[in-house]
Amino acid sequence: STLQTHTVFRPADLTPFGSKNKLPVFAWGNGACANSPWEHINFLSEVSSHGFLVIAIGTMPLEGERGRGRSESSQLIDAIDWAIAQNSDKSSPYYNKIDVTKIAVSGMSCGGLQALETAPDPRVSTVIICNSGILPGPGSGMPGMPGLAKDHLLKLHTPVLYLLGGESDIAYANGMDDFKRINHLPVFAANMDVGHGGTYSKPHGGEFAKVATSWLQWQLKGDKKAGKLFRGKSCGLSKDPNWKVEKKNIK
């Protein structure tokens, strides 16, 4: 492929996609700022199977290889740039099949901070932050993490979903503090008591994949049925005993 720094997950058959049925874009940053999405394969494969072009930072490790180094937030911008270029390239299998007006940025832990750093980009349509949140003070994260301050949240301009692992998630306090501070946008916080590791490695990405996919179907495809999980006084997810939810500016 022409994007040798990333891994692309997509529906196996692209023939149903075209001018009337386009693939929205989902750009993903990995936990630990890893330059490989290998820990999130089940989750990312599941999301893509619902008709999304998933572009994850980094490539798969070779046999016996432990990692692929560190990644940068700019690789999410690279993913968006690549998708837009592919859509207008007549020689690309994605020619006229990508909805370049519907782009999500997302990531887990450090990747969530990378997504937050990228989120002000005007091309972004929605943001999903997984097991992450801006840390309370500069320099309090591990080396290589985006050093964002809380006032960065004011630069966000799209609906935001926080998927967190409950109080045992090391990022719980940071993510919920972000949620409390975001008052200018639709924001939804969902907690499942699974800790920092989420459900990414479970078959089909587990509950996190179900909720993330529903959000994307609502936000990027206008799917009103999927939106019922998040909308209304007693939204669908609030009735699921696996999840605790809070929301603002979502009716």
N, C-alpha and C positions, 0 to 999 in steps of 0.2 A: 504494500500500500504506500501511498505518498506521505503518510504521517508516521515516520519510523520512531518517533519519540513517545507515542501514545498507543493505547490499545482501544480498538473500536469494537463495540458490541452492537449488533443490529439484527433485525429479523432475518432469518435464513433466506427467505424469498422476498426480493424487492419488487417483484412484478406488480403487486397490488398498489404500490405507491407511485404517485404522480401528481399532476397539477391539482386534482380534486381530493387527494388523500396523501398529505405530506407528512414527513417525519420531523417532529419537533426535536430539538437538540438538548441533551442532558450532559453537561461537562462535569467531571468528577475528580476530586482531590482525595488522596488516600490518607489513612491514619499514619501517624508518626512521620509525616512528610515523606513517606516512602515514594520512590520513583518506580513503583510497580503496583498494579491493582490486584495482585494474586489473592489477597485476603478477602476480597469483595466480589469474587467471580460470580457466586450464586446470586447475590443481590443485583449486580449489574446486568447479568444475563436475563434475570426475570424482568427487570424494568424494560430492557430493550425489546423483549418478546411482545410487549403490549403496543408496539409501534412507535418506538423512540430510537433515535440515533444517539447512543451512549458513547462518549469519548472520554476515556479515563487517562489520567496522567501516568506515563511510564509504560513499560513493556513487561511481558512475562519473563521471570527468571529462567535461565537455562538449567538443565538438570544438574543438581549439586551446588547451584549458586544460591546464596542466601539472600541477596538483595541486589538492588540496582542503584544504590546511592540515594541522594536527597533530591527532592523536587522543589520547584518554585511556583509561586502563585501565577507568574506570567505564563505558565504552561496551560492554564485554563483559558487565557486569552488566545494562546496559540490554537487551542481546540476550536474555539469559536471562529477564529479567522479561517481555519482549515475548512470547517463545515460550510461557511459562506462561499469560499472559493470553489469547493466541490460542486455546490449547487449550480454554479454558473459555468462550469467546465463541461463542454459538450462531450469530452472523452471520458468523463467520470461515470461510474455506475450510479452515482447519486445525483446526476444531472436532473434538475427540476423536481427532485423528490424530497428535498429538505425544506422545512418551513423555517426560514431564516428570521422570521418575525417572532418565533416562539422558542426562546432559549432559557434553559434553567442552568444555574450553577449550584453545585452541591459538593459536599465532602464530609468526611468523618474525622473527628478529633482535629489534628493539625490541618487536615484537608478541609475541615469546616472553616477554619480561620482563613485558609487560602480562598475559599468560596466567598467569605465575607469581604476579603480584600478586593476581590474581583467584582463583587455585587454592584458597585456604583456604575459600572460600564452601562451606557444607555441602551445597549443591545440586549441586556438581560431582562427577562420577563418575570421570573420568579426565582426564589432562593430556598434551598432545603439545607438546613444545618443539622448535622447528625453527631450526637455525642460531643458537642463542642459549644464554645461561647468565648467571647473576648475575656481575657484574664484581667484581674482587677488592677494590676500595676505593670508598668513597663519592665521588661527583663524578668518577669516571673514565669515565663514559659521555658521550654527546652530550647537549646541553640537551634537556629534555623527556622523557628516558628515565626510567622508574620507578627511583628510587634505592633499590634493595633491597640489604640486607646478607645475607651467606651464612646467618645464623641464621634467615632467613625460610623456608629449606627445611624447617625443623622443623615449620612450620605446614601443610605439604602432608599430605593425608590419603587420597590415592588412588594407584592405579598411575600411573607416569609413563614416557613414552617420549621420549627425546632423539633427534632426527634431525639429524645434523651432517654437514658437508661435508669431513671429513678434516682433516689438519694444516694445509692451506692456507686453511681457513675461519677468518676472524678471530675467530670465537666458539668455536673448537674447545677451547681451553684452559679457557675459562669453563664451557662445557657439560660437559666431562669432569670438571672439578673439582666441579661440582654432583653429577654421577653418583657420584663417589667419596664425597661427604659424605652422600648419602641412603642411610641404612641401615635406616630404619624402615618402608620401603614396597617393593613390587615396582617395580623400575626397570630399564629396558632402554635401552642406548645403541647406536645404529647409525650407523656412519660410511660414507659413500660419497665417494670422492675427487673431488668436484666443486667444492670451494671454497664460499664464502659464498652464492653465488647459488642453490644447490640445483638442482632440476629442475622448478620450478614452471611455467616457460614452455614446456616440452617438450609434445608432443602428449599429451593426457590427463594432464598433470602429471608424467609420467615416473615414475622409480623411487620418488621421495618419496611420490607419491600412492598407489602400490601398497602401500607399507609402512604409511602412515598409515591407509589404508582397511582393511587387514587388522587393524590394532590396534583400530580402532573397531568393526569387525564382531565381534571377539572380546570387547572390553570392554563394548560397549553393546548387542550383540545376542546374546551368548552363543554365537557361532559357533565351535565347537570346531575345525573344519578351519582357519579363519583363525588360531586360536590356536596351531596347530602351527608357525607361522612363528617364534614366540617361545618356545614351551615345549619342555622336554626338554633332556637333556644336549647333544645335537647338534640344536639347533632348526633349522627350515627356512631361516631367513635366514643362519645360519652356513655353510650349504652353497652360498650364492650368492656367486660370486667378486666381485660388485660391492660387497659389503658386508663391513665388519668389525664384529663385535658383542661386547658385554659385557653381562652382566645380573646382578642380585642379587634374591634373594627371589622368583624365578620358577622353579617346578619343571617 
